[in-house]
């Protein structure tokens, strides 16, 4: 039995968390992904690094690739014995032209599978608080396209029959909205029937206009709604007043750019999503454990001489992982550390140590000093008790690090071995992603309205990415913020990160009290709750 080579896959209506498990799996297995414009970029992070990703466009009347070219492309890639995922907004078989693509594959003798997706015709009304059916209001639903094939000389929609449904859902009807409303009224639909139009449903850009068939066109103009839109007509629209929920979340409408290390962005992203934010992950730090800049011989020597040291300092989870991996590579285990006191900076560092069964001997006594500065205060207390002069400290760390803690240790007469076990670099893929994200930046419609910083490196690398995307773009963003034409806010984790960002002219609107993700999220939620 041959393996299907092409998966015609529904990506859902916009919210990346509405992707099906099967769709996520095949995205991760694909050699080639061909995707449409309405697909969330968040979904592409599930693809392999070596996956060929092809943009097909497919916005109304603005197709990067015409449909026949897409059909040929799918067949061509499959014939190269590649696993192909055709990633389509919503469901591939509901106004998604998936049937045409399946026909082409059949004609070419290519195996394929259909993976249904959650259709916008169901999901978008739900996110707007409008049930399509309700025992008291509606037992029948009609789903109609507002954009028929351009080859048709006249409509094939029988509006006389369509208007008999209790609830009518019209997809892709932005350009023809006035004509669609006229067709319904002419077919006998009462012009006072409740109606709603939803823009970019299930995303941070979701906006809803409510009225009647008579007034809805004016409501859409008044609210400034743009394509893509969904029109819902029927008494069920009345229920929105009671059961709307999407807009009530504290971070509704927030589009946050999450800048963190590769592989770590998802924690902050997931926490912000719980409060209603839409997130775009931009990993700005890639952890490299072995490179020409890392002295492996020095690391292995420190392991052999570990009994020489009185204290072992960790200020990041990456340092814990990097150093312990080297220990294990020498066919040793963590019992060799039994003569060292362990110092931990930060909740993530302590959590990483606990994974290996280690509880730090010294860590901040209160969240307010959960930082290198906090450890300095702890060491001041320790110094008063035991005098650290002459004590020997081993400090596995990143290649570049804040000098506050090392300076204190050395200035008090202790011996310190600064030992880089990893370095951080700017991922090349992030430069391209930043270019794409900000390529159409304008003061009226920025791609994000919140940018987060969690370290000096994220600030530094964000600026590099921004300048690579467009020279002078940072100045343009900062200027537009100051004159009020654009609403991009900046959030920094802790005062030190905020101070570093300010060196580059970036004023942080949000600064977390403590240097951990929970405090950071609380600060962001509090800011938007008070602002709006």
C-alpha positions as CSV (number, residue, x, y, z in Angstrom):
1,X,0.0,0.0,0.0
2,X,1.6,3.2,-1.1
3,X,2.0,6.2,1.2
4,X,-0.1,9.3,0.2
5,X,2.2,11.9,-1.3
6,X,-0.1,14.9,-1.1
7,X,-2.2,16.1,1.8
8,X,-4.9,18.6,1.0
9,X,-5.1,20.1,4.4
10,X,-7.4,22.6,6.1
11,X,-5.6,25.0,8.4
12,X,-8.6,26.4,10.1
13,X,-10.1,29.9,10.2
14,X,-7.2,32.0,11.5
15,X,-6.5,31.2,15.1
16,X,-3.5,28.9,14.9
17,X,-4.7,27.0,18.0
18,X,-7.7,25.7,15.9
19,X,-5.4,23.6,13.8
20,X,-6.2,19.9,14.0
21,X,-3.8,17.4,15.4
22,X,-3.5,15.5,12.1
23,X,-2.8,18.7,10.2
24,X,0.0,19.5,12.7
25,X,1.5,16.1,12.3
26,X,1.6,16.2,8.5
27,X,3.0,19.7,8.5
28,X,5.9,18.3,10.5
29,X,6.4,15.5,8.1
30,X,6.2,17.5,4.9
31,X,9.1,17.9,2.4
32,X,7.1,20.7,0.7
33,X,4.4,23.0,2.0
34,X,2.3,25.1,-0.4
35,X,0.3,27.7,1.6
36,X,-2.2,30.5,1.1
37,X,-2.2,34.1,2.3
38,X,-4.8,33.6,5.1
39,X,-2.6,31.0,6.8
40,X,-1.2,32.0,10.2
41,X,2.6,32.1,10.0
42,X,2.5,30.4,13.4
43,X,1.6,27.2,11.7
44,X,4.8,27.1,9.6
45,X,6.9,26.7,12.8
46,X,5.8,23.1,12.9
47,X,7.6,22.5,9.6
48,X,11.0,20.9,9.4
49,X,14.0,23.2,8.9
50,X,14.7,21.6,5.6
51,X,11.1,21.8,4.4
52,X,10.6,23.8,1.1
53,X,7.9,26.4,1.8
54,X,6.1,27.9,-1.1
55,X,3.7,30.9,-0.9
56,X,0.7,30.6,-3.2
57,X,-1.1,33.8,-2.3
58,X,-4.8,33.3,-3.0
59,X,-6.3,36.5,-1.6
60,X,-9.4,37.6,-3.5
61,X,-8.4,38.9,-7.0
62,X,-4.8,38.9,-6.0
63,X,-3.3,35.4,-6.6
64,X,0.5,35.0,-6.4
65,X,0.0,31.7,-8.3
66,X,-3.1,31.1,-10.4
67,X,-5.0,27.9,-9.6
68,X,-3.9,26.0,-12.6
69,X,-0.2,26.7,-11.6
70,X,-0.9,25.5,-8.1
71,X,-2.4,22.3,-9.4
72,X,0.6,21.7,-11.6
73,X,3.0,22.5,-8.8
74,X,1.4,19.9,-6.4
75,X,1.7,17.3,-9.1
76,X,5.2,18.2,-10.0
77,X,6.5,18.1,-6.4
78,X,4.7,14.8,-5.7
79,X,6.3,13.2,-8.8
80,X,9.7,14.1,-7.3
81,X,8.6,11.6,-4.6
82,X,8.2,14.3,-2.0
83,X,5.6,14.5,0.7
84,X,3.5,17.6,-0.1
85,X,1.1,19.5,2.2
86,X,-1.3,21.9,0.5
87,X,-2.2,24.1,3.4
88,X,-5.5,26.0,2.8
89,X,-7.5,28.4,5.0
90,X,-10.6,26.9,6.6
91,X,-11.6,23.6,5.1
92,X,-10.3,22.5,1.7
93,X,-13.7,21.3,0.5
94,X,-15.8,24.4,1.5
95,X,-15.1,27.1,-1.1
96,X,-11.4,26.1,-0.9
97,X,-11.0,24.7,-4.4
98,X,-9.7,21.5,-2.8
99,X,-11.9,19.5,-5.1
100,X,-10.2,20.9,-8.2
101,X,-6.8,20.1,-6.8
102,X,-7.9,16.5,-5.9
103,X,-9.2,16.1,-9.4
104,X,-5.8,17.1,-10.9
105,X,-4.0,14.6,-8.6
106,X,-6.4,11.9,-9.5
107,X,-5.8,12.5,-13.2
108,X,-2.0,12.4,-12.7
109,X,-2.3,9.1,-10.7
110,X,-1.0,10.7,-7.5
111,X,-2.1,9.4,-4.1
112,X,-3.6,12.0,-1.8
113,X,-5.5,12.4,1.4
114,X,-8.0,15.1,2.5
115,X,-7.5,16.5,6.0
116,X,-10.6,18.6,6.9
117,X,-10.2,21.9,8.7
118,X,-12.4,23.9,11.0
119,X,-14.4,26.1,8.6
120,X,-14.6,29.9,9.1
121,X,-18.4,29.5,8.4
122,X,-18.7,27.8,11.8
123,X,-15.8,29.1,13.8
124,X,-16.1,32.8,13.1
125,X,-19.7,33.1,14.2
126,X,-18.8,31.2,17.3
127,X,-16.0,33.7,18.1
128,X,-18.5,36.5,17.6
129,X,-20.9,34.9,20.0
130,X,-23.5,34.0,17.3
131,X,-24.7,30.4,17.3
132,X,-25.8,29.3,13.8
133,X,-28.6,27.2,15.2
134,X,-30.7,27.6,18.3
135,X,-34.0,25.8,19.2
136,X,-35.8,29.1,19.7
137,X,-34.4,30.9,16.6
138,X,-33.0,28.6,13.8
139,X,-33.2,25.0,12.7
140,X,-31.8,25.5,9.1
141,X,-28.5,27.0,7.9
142,X,-27.5,28.0,4.4
143,X,-23.8,28.7,3.6
144,X,-23.2,30.7,0.5
145,X,-20.2,32.1,-1.3
146,X,-20.2,35.8,-2.0
147,X,-17.5,35.4,-4.7
148,X,-18.4,33.0,-7.5
149,X,-16.1,31.8,-10.2
150,X,-15.1,34.6,-12.6
151,X,-15.9,32.3,-15.6
152,X,-19.6,32.3,-14.8
153,X,-21.7,34.7,-16.9
154,X,-24.5,34.7,-14.3
155,X,-25.0,33.6,-10.7
156,X,-25.9,30.0,-9.9
157,X,-27.2,31.0,-6.4
158,X,-30.9,30.5,-6.0
159,X,-31.6,33.3,-3.6
160,X,-35.4,32.4,-3.5
161,X,-34.4,29.1,-1.8
162,X,-31.5,30.5,0.2
163,X,-33.6,33.1,1.9
164,X,-35.9,30.4,3.2
165,X,-33.1,29.3,5.7
166,X,-33.4,30.6,9.2
167,X,-29.7,31.5,9.2
168,X,-27.6,32.5,6.2
169,X,-23.8,32.6,6.2
170,X,-22.1,34.4,3.3
171,X,-18.4,33.9,2.9
172,X,-16.1,36.2,0.8
173,X,-18.7,38.8,0.3
174,X,-16.9,42.0,0.9
175,X,-16.8,43.3,-2.7
176,X,-20.4,42.2,-3.4
177,X,-22.0,43.1,-0.1
178,X,-24.5,45.6,-1.4
179,X,-25.5,43.3,-4.2
180,X,-25.9,40.3,-1.9
181,X,-28.1,42.3,0.5
182,X,-30.3,43.4,-2.5
183,X,-30.6,39.8,-3.7
184,X,-31.8,38.7,-0.3
185,X,-34.3,41.5,0.1
186,X,-35.6,41.0,-3.5
187,X,-36.0,37.3,-2.8
188,X,-38.3,38.2,0.2
189,X,-36.0,38.5,3.2
190,X,-37.3,41.2,5.5
191,X,-35.0,44.1,5.5
192,X,-35.3,44.3,9.3
193,X,-33.8,40.9,9.7
194,X,-30.8,41.0,12.1
195,X,-27.4,40.9,10.4
196,X,-23.8,40.9,11.5
197,X,-20.6,41.3,9.6
198,X,-17.3,39.9,11.1
199,X,-13.9,41.0,9.9
200,X,-10.9,38.6,10.3
201,X,-12.7,36.4,12.7
202,X,-10.8,34.3,15.3
203,X,-7.8,36.7,15.1
204,X,-6.6,39.8,17.0
205,X,-8.0,41.9,14.1
206,X,-11.6,40.5,14.6
207,X,-14.2,43.3,14.5
208,X,-17.9,43.0,14.4
209,X,-20.6,45.2,13.0
210,X,-24.3,44.5,13.9
211,X,-27.5,45.8,12.4
212,X,-30.2,44.7,10.0
213,X,-30.2,43.9,6.4
214,X,-31.3,47.5,5.8
215,X,-28.5,49.1,7.9
216,X,-25.6,46.6,7.9
217,X,-23.8,48.1,4.9
218,X,-23.6,51.5,6.6
219,X,-22.5,49.8,9.9
220,X,-19.7,48.1,8.0
221,X,-18.6,51.5,6.6
222,X,-18.9,53.2,9.9
223,X,-16.7,50.5,11.7
224,X,-14.2,50.6,8.9
225,X,-14.4,46.8,8.3
226,X,-12.3,45.3,5.5
227,X,-11.9,42.0,3.8
228,X,-12.0,39.1,4.7
229,X,-15.5,39.4,6.0
230,X,-18.3,37.0,6.8
231,X,-22.0,38.1,6.7
232,X,-24.5,36.4,9.0
233,X,-28.2,37.0,8.6
234,X,-30.9,35.7,10.9
235,X,-32.5,36.1,14.3
236,X,-29.6,34.2,15.9
237,X,-27.6,37.5,15.6
238,X,-29.7,38.8,18.5
239,X,-27.9,36.3,20.8
240,X,-24.6,38.1,20.4
241,X,-25.5,40.7,23.0
242,X,-25.8,37.9,25.6
243,X,-23.1,35.5,24.7
244,X,-20.3,37.4,23.1
245,X,-17.1,36.4,24.8
246,X,-14.1,37.1,22.5
247,X,-13.9,40.9,23.2
248,X,-14.1,40.4,27.0
249,X,-10.6,38.9,27.3
250,X,-8.1,41.4,28.8
251,X,-5.6,41.0,25.9
252,X,-8.2,41.0,23.1
253,X,-6.9,42.8,20.0
254,X,-3.2,42.5,21.2
255,X,-0.8,41.2,18.6
256,X,2.4,40.5,20.4
257,X,5.8,39.9,18.9
258,X,7.5,37.3,21.2
259,X,11.3,37.7,21.1
260,X,13.1,34.9,23.0
261,X,15.5,32.1,22.5
262,X,14.8,29.4,19.9
263,X,12.6,26.8,21.5
264,X,11.6,28.9,24.5
265,X,9.2,31.4,22.9
266,X,6.2,29.0,23.3
267,X,6.1,29.5,27.1
268,X,5.5,33.2,27.0
269,X,3.4,32.9,23.9
270,X,1.1,30.3,25.5
271,X,0.6,32.4,28.6
272,X,-0.4,35.5,26.7
273,X,-2.8,33.5,24.5
274,X,-4.7,32.5,27.6
275,X,-5.6,36.1,28.1
276,X,-6.6,36.6,24.5
277,X,-3.5,37.9,22.8
278,X,-2.5,36.8,19.3
279,X,1.2,36.0,19.2
280,X,3.9,36.0,16.6
281,X,7.0,34.2,17.6
282,X,10.4,35.6,16.5
283,X,13.2,33.7,18.1
284,X,16.1,36.1,18.2
285,X,18.6,33.9,20.1
286,X,19.9,30.6,18.9
287,X,21.9,28.6,21.5
288,X,25.1,27.2,20.1
289,X,26.8,24.8,22.5
290,X,29.8,24.0,20.4
291,X,31.6,26.4,18.2
292,X,35.1,27.8,17.6
293,X,34.5,30.4,20.2
294,X,33.9,27.8,23.0
295,X,37.0,26.4,24.6
296,X,36.0,22.7,25.0
297,X,39.4,21.8,26.5
298,X,38.8,24.4,29.3
299,X,35.4,22.9,30.0
300,X,36.7,19.4,30.3
301,X,39.6,20.6,32.4
302,X,37.1,22.2,34.9
303,X,35.3,18.9,35.1
304,X,38.5,17.0,36.0
305,X,39.3,19.7,38.6
306,X,35.8,20.2,40.0
307,X,37.0,19.4,43.6
308,X,39.1,22.6,43.4
309,X,36.0,24.8,43.4
310,X,33.9,25.8,46.4
311,X,31.0,27.3,44.5
312,X,29.3,26.5,41.2
313,X,27.2,29.4,39.7
314,X,24.4,29.1,37.2
315,X,22.6,32.1,35.8
316,X,20.6,30.4,33.0
317,X,19.0,27.1,32.2
318,X,21.2,26.9,29.1
319,X,24.3,27.0,31.2
320,X,23.0,24.1,33.4
321,X,22.2,22.0,30.4
322,X,25.4,22.9,28.6
323,X,27.7,22.1,31.5
324,X,25.9,18.9,32.6
325,X,26.0,17.6,29.1
326,X,29.7,17.9,29.1
327,X,29.9,16.1,32.5
328,X,27.8,13.2,31.1
329,X,29.9,13.1,27.9
330,X,32.9,12.2,30.1
331,X,31.1,9.2,31.5
332,X,30.6,10.9,34.8
333,X,27.5,11.9,36.7
334,X,26.5,14.7,39.1
335,X,27.9,13.1,42.2
336,X,31.2,14.8,41.2
337,X,29.6,18.1,42.4
338,X,29.2,16.9,46.0
339,X,31.9,19.3,47.3
340,X,30.5,22.4,45.5
341,X,27.8,24.7,46.8
342,X,25.4,25.5,44.0
343,X,24.3,29.1,43.3
344,X,21.2,29.6,41.1
345,X,20.0,32.8,39.5
346,X,16.4,32.9,38.2
347,X,13.4,30.6,38.5
348,X,14.1,29.0,35.1
349,X,17.6,28.1,36.2
350,X,16.4,26.6,39.5
351,X,13.7,24.7,37.6
352,X,16.4,23.3,35.2
353,X,18.5,22.2,38.2
354,X,15.6,20.4,39.7
355,X,15.2,18.4,36.6
356,X,18.5,16.9,37.5
357,X,17.6,16.4,41.1
358,X,19.5,19.4,42.4
359,X,18.2,22.1,44.8
360,X,20.4,25.2,44.8
361,X,22.2,26.0,48.0
362,X,21.9,29.7,47.3
363,X,19.1,31.4,45.4
364,X,17.3,34.7,45.9
365,X,15.3,34.8,49.1
366,X,12.5,36.9,47.5
367,X,11.1,37.4,44.0
368,X,12.1,41.1,44.0
369,X,15.8,40.2,43.7
370,X,15.5,37.3,41.3
371,X,18.5,38.5,39.2
372,X,22.2,38.7,39.3
373,X,21.8,41.8,41.4
374,X,19.7,39.7,43.8
375,X,22.5,37.1,44.0
376,X,25.0,39.9,44.8
377,X,22.8,40.8,47.8
378,X,22.7,37.2,48.8
379,X,26.5,36.9,48.5
380,X,26.9,40.1,50.5
381,X,24.9,38.4,53.3
382,X,27.0,35.2,52.8
383,X,30.3,37.2,52.8
384,X,29.4,38.7,56.2
385,X,29.0,35.2,57.6
386,X,31.8,33.2,56.0
387,X,34.0,35.7,54.1
388,X,34.2,34.7,50.4
389,X,37.8,36.0,50.1
390,X,40.0,33.2,48.7
391,X,37.0,31.0,47.9
392,X,37.0,29.5,44.4
393,X,34.0,30.0,42.1
394,X,33.3,28.2,38.8
395,X,30.8,30.1,36.6
396,X,29.6,28.2,33.5
397,X,27.9,30.9,31.3
398,X,27.2,32.3,27.9
399,X,30.0,33.8,25.9
400,X,28.7,37.3,26.6
401,X,27.2,38.0,30.0
402,X,26.2,40.8,32.4
403,X,29.3,41.6,34.5
404,X,27.6,42.6,37.8
405,X,28.0,39.3,39.6
406,X,31.6,38.4,38.4
407,X,32.7,41.9,39.4
408,X,31.4,41.5,42.9
409,X,33.0,38.1,43.4
410,X,36.5,39.3,42.1
411,X,36.4,42.6,44.0
412,X,35.9,40.7,47.3
413,X,39.1,38.6,46.8
414,X,37.5,35.4,45.5
415,X,39.0,33.4,42.7
416,X,36.6,33.2,39.7
417,X,36.7,31.0,36.6
418,X,34.4,32.5,33.9
419,X,33.7,29.4,31.7
420,X,31.7,29.9,28.5
421,X,29.7,26.7,27.7
422,X,27.5,28.2,25.0
423,X,27.1,31.3,22.9
424,X,24.0,33.1,21.5
425,X,23.7,34.0,17.9
426,X,21.1,35.7,15.8
427,X,19.2,33.1,13.7
428,X,19.4,33.9,10.0
429,X,15.8,32.8,9.5
430,X,14.7,35.5,11.9
431,X,16.1,38.2,9.7
432,X,14.0,37.0,6.8
433,X,10.9,36.7,9.1
434,X,11.4,40.2,10.3
435,X,11.7,41.5,6.7
436,X,8.4,39.8,5.8
437,X,6.7,40.9,8.9
438,X,7.5,44.6,8.5
439,X,7.8,44.8,4.7
440,X,4.4,46.6,4.4
441,X,4.8,48.6,7.7
442,X,2.8,51.7,7.7
443,X,1.6,54.0,10.5
444,X,-2.0,53.0,10.1
445,X,-1.8,49.2,10.3
446,X,1.3,47.9,12.0
447,X,1.8,44.1,11.9
448,X,2.0,44.0,15.7
449,X,1.1,46.3,18.5
450,X,3.2,44.9,21.3
451,X,6.9,43.9,21.2
452,X,8.4,42.0,24.1
453,X,12.0,41.9,25.3
454,X,13.3,39.3,27.8
455,X,17.0,40.0,27.8
456,X,19.8,42.3,26.5
457,X,20.3,39.9,23.6
458,X,16.7,40.1,22.4
459,X,16.9,43.9,22.4
460,X,20.2,43.9,20.5
461,X,19.1,41.2,18.0
462,X,15.7,42.8,17.4
463,X,17.4,46.0,16.4
464,X,19.7,44.1,14.0
465,X,16.7,42.4,12.5
466,X,14.7,45.6,12.1
467,X,17.6,47.4,10.5
468,X,18.2,44.4,8.1
469,X,14.5,44.5,7.3
470,X,14.5,48.2,6.4
471,X,17.1,50.8,7.1
472,X,15.7,53.4,9.5
473,X,12.7,51.3,10.3
474,X,13.3,51.5,14.1
475,X,13.4,55.3,13.9
476,X,10.2,55.3,11.9
477,X,8.5,53.1,14.5
478,X,9.7,55.2,17.4
479,X,8.7,58.4,15.7
480,X,5.2,57.1,14.8
481,X,4.8,56.1,18.5
482,X,5.7,59.5,19.7
483,X,3.3,61.3,17.4
484,X,0.5,58.9,18.3
485,X,-0.1,57.6,14.7
486,X,0.7,54.0,15.6
487,X,0.1,52.0,18.7
488,X,3.2,49.7,19.1
489,X,4.0,49.3,22.8
490,X,7.2,47.8,24.2
491,X,7.4,45.4,27.2
492,X,10.7,44.5,29.0
493,X,11.2,41.9,31.6
494,X,12.8,43.7,34.6
495,X,14.4,47.2,35.0
496,X,17.8,46.1,33.6
497,X,16.3,45.0,30.2
498,X,14.3,48.2,30.1
499,X,17.3,50.3,30.8
500,X,19.3,48.5,28.1
501,X,16.4,49.0,25.5
502,X,16.4,52.7,26.4
503,X,20.0,53.1,25.3
504,X,18.6,52.5,21.8
505,X,15.8,55.0,22.2
506,X,13.2,52.4,23.1
507,X,11.0,53.4,26.0
508,X,9.3,50.4,27.7
509,X,5.7,51.0,28.4
510,X,5.6,47.8,30.5
511,X,8.3,46.7,32.9
512,X,7.8,43.6,35.0
513,X,8.4,43.9,38.7
514,X,10.2,40.6,38.9
515,X,12.5,38.9,36.4
516,X,10.3,35.9,35.5
517,X,7.6,35.1,33.0
518,X,4.7,35.1,35.4
519,X,5.5,38.6,36.6
520,X,6.0,39.7,32.9
521,X,2.6,38.3,31.9
522,X,0.9,40.0,34.9
523,X,2.5,43.3,34.0
524,X,1.3,43.1,30.4
525,X,-2.3,42.1,31.4
526,X,-2.4,44.9,34.0
527,X,-1.2,47.5,31.5
528,X,-3.9,46.6,28.9
529,X,-6.6,46.2,31.6
530,X,-5.9,49.7,32.9
531,X,-5.5,51.3,29.4
532,X,-8.7,49.9,28.0
